[in-house]
């Protein structure tokens, strides 16, 4: 459907990639850990290595949680737009097929939040 | 032109006729569609504006008289409250944070309502609805002013109230109420009336004003309580207008039904998402609770709203389909919302805290199916950590919903352990939503919502720092710069209530007022 309008109604989206100074947005959520109230939005250059995000950025985002130190990344399950997905830690975001405003989540089997409450 | 002089003393009905519709005229040298350019493009068909039933026969002269009388009473009470240091009689200084939320989040909407009704009051081709909208427009600016005046007294003593208007256009969580109203006033006049006049004023207003006004009464805030009562008789008039509008539109043409139904579905959901702030206020921010959010929703929407939609069924209107989702969220909404503000307490213009033990017990009693299982462990963990000096402040910005602009904090309908993610590809771009309903609203008018000013994305684009800031400079602190841009003073307006200046001052001043120190 289109907006009902008195004349042509077309405007550029406010969040197109060229407005982010060489970065693209990536949204990252940790399943079953709602102590963090919502997934995070983060700006990264497309050439950044995926593994550098996991080792260099995620600790600052999720490290407060006691489960974080117990994560075995080899066992983590990944999802992109809700569908199972396998990242290559050695490759860049772009090489992993991650574009502007993609959303990924990870599940850490066996770790279910504070007192198993998904917190 | 023949002038027909009316009799000297007119009856009420006659006077109304003369002073409203009698002032209207048929244009002779301009086309009607040029004078009312927005009257048809939304697809609503009106055949006879004279069929409009005036829900209240109020004329301007009587309007001024009633309102002036109310103003006199209101300001006498506000003055007495201020002069007797009434602020020291509130239950607990934590209460003041509800006042901050109201002033920054709601009062600016009253002003926008004033503008919106002034606009549609100009654009409707019928004289009856024009007069009704004019009066509501004046009511709304009066509400904005009385709220600002009543609450300005608190600004003399407490933090976080000093820049409410500046903050409303900038602070991340205030983009939720702001974008809600911006969406409404940028719609056509008919959609505005269904959005604000019907869905908000009629269906949802009790869930906004009753909690704040009775919350004020329960917590000793006479100033807020008084402006609430002063607005009450206006609200009754607004509700009548909202209902009359919808009946009039539906009676005019059967083609109007699907358009109106879609607006009701959209605006009930948009309004409900804004009420997330009210839900957490009721369950977490009032030291003396009135009722739980869940109870309020059951009384004011499920019972009262249910009766309303039964009444509208004869026009073919159905209860908005989002009501089913809302019913699944009512055990979770306030807890998830308060958790979010606790997370981002360093970037909010009010204080946050973990509820006391007796408050958690109240929450467990009101939410037996959800609180102890999902939310108490989270809150108790935060309390333990804070006691060890590790109060949690989330420093990474959250993902937001493109439509309601709330962080993606809502869980899947029926599964409170999983965040609800929805997405749409549109013209090569990705857009994300908190729910099926926000997604559907976007899909219907994507051109509108691709323009959403999402605070998180704006920060990353570099648009939320004070002028002249160099984000590439060494030691640049983005959070500090954003707070400066908000006019929010770190360590005073934000962070935990425990240890705040508000807490200390209130304790000292109340001590001076009640003890011989």
Interface residues (C-beta under 8 A of the other chain):
Chain A: X1 X2 X3 X4 X5 X6 X9 X10 X11 X12 X13 X14 X15 X16 X19 X20 X21 X23 X25 X27 X29 X31 X32 X34 X35 X36 X37 X38 X39 X40 X41 X42 X43 X60 X61 X64 X81 X82 X99 X100 X101 X102 X103 X105 X113 X114 X115 X117 X118 X119
Chain B: X37 X38 X41 X42 X43 X188 X336 X339 X340 X343 X344 X373 X374 X375 X377 X378 X381 X392 X394 X395 X396 X397 X398 X399 X400 X407 X408 X409 X411 X416 X417 X418 X419 X421 X423 X427 X429 X430 X431 X432 X443 X444 X445 X447 X448 X450 X451 X452 X453 X454 X456 X457 X460 X461 X462
